[in-house]
Amino acid sequence: MSIIHISDENFVNNVLESKKPVLLDFWAEWCGPCKQIAPVLDDISEEMVDDLVIAKINIDQNPETPAKYGVRGIPTLMIFKDGQLIDTKIGSMSKNVIQDWINSIVK
């Protein structure tokens, strides 16, 4: 499964009601660090397909969800598990850092 795209309208169904943990990437088209982290998230989504859903939400097109979760800078990555926000990281990170973070929560 590849990365899924989330909107304000399908956030509850695809993130909060997901059977698997979800890493949600808050991003925007104009964000350089967001573009840097995108291929890393693509790789992780393929490698961890059985354990995790990786999703992206464009903050310019979907302002309600970022406002609800207090997103002030992007990229912001949040892990949701069983309908709850578990942890948040802000900024571009290496693949190893992201994987270690995910594994500390998901496994």
C-alpha positions in Angstrom: 0.0 0.0 0.0 1.3 3.4 -0.9 0.8 6.7 0.9 -2.8 7.8 1.2 -4.0 11.4 0.9 -6.2 12.7 3.7 -8.7 15.5 3.7 -10.6 17.3 6.5 -13.7 15.3 5.4 -12.1 11.8 5.5 -9.7 12.3 8.5 -11.9 10.6 11.1 -12.5 7.5 8.8 -9.0 7.1 7.5 -6.9 8.1 10.6 -8.9 7.9 13.8 -10.8 4.8 12.8 -7.8 3.0 11.1 -7.2 -0.5 12.2 -3.4 0.2 11.9 -1.4 3.0 13.4 -1.2 6.0 11.1 1.7 8.3 10.6 0.2 11.6 9.3 2.4 14.1 7.4 1.1 17.7 7.5 2.7 19.3 4.4 2.3 22.0 1.7 3.3 22.3 -1.9 5.6 25.3 -1.2 7.5 23.6 1.7 11.0 22.6 0.8 11.6 20.3 3.8 8.3 18.6 3.0 9.6 17.8 -0.4 12.8 16.4 1.1 11.0 14.1 3.5 8.5 12.8 0.8 10.7 10.1 -0.7 11.7 8.9 2.8 8.0 8.5 3.7 7.4 6.7 0.4 10.2 4.2 1.2 8.9 3.6 4.8 5.3 3.1 3.5 6.5 0.3 1.3 8.7 -1.3 4.0 6.2 -1.1 6.8 3.0 -1.8 4.8 1.9 -4.5 7.3 2.4 -2.4 10.4 1.6 1.1 9.6 -0.4 3.5 7.3 1.4 6.6 6.1 -0.9 9.4 5.1 -0.4 13.0 4.0 -2.7 16.0 4.5 -2.1 19.3 2.5 -2.5 22.1 5.1 -3.4 24.7 2.4 -6.3 22.6 1.1 -7.4 21.2 4.5 -7.2 23.9 7.2 -9.5 22.3 9.8 -7.4 19.3 10.8 -4.0 21.2 11.2 -5.8 23.8 13.3 -7.5 21.2 15.5 -4.1 19.6 16.3 -2.1 22.8 16.7 0.1 22.4 13.7 2.4 25.6 13.5 5.3 24.4 11.4 5.7 21.9 8.6 6.5 19.2 8.0 4.8 18.0 11.1 4.5 14.2 11.6 2.0 12.7 14.0 1.4 9.1 14.9 -2.1 8.1 15.7 -2.9 4.7 17.3 -6.4 3.4 18.2 -7.9 6.8 17.5 -5.5 8.7 19.7 -2.6 11.0 19.0 0.5 9.3 20.4 3.4 11.5 19.4 4.5 14.4 17.2 7.7 15.4 15.5 8.3 18.6 13.6 10.8 19.2 10.8 12.7 17.2 8.3 14.4 14.1 9.6 16.5 11.2 8.2 15.0 7.9 7.4 16.7 6.2 10.4 15.4 8.8 12.8 11.8 8.4 11.5 12.1 4.6 11.5 13.4 4.5 15.1 10.6 6.8 16.2 7.9 4.7 14.5 9.4 1.5 15.9 9.4 2.9 19.4 5.7 3.4 19.2 4.3 0.8 16.8 6.3 -2.3 17.7 
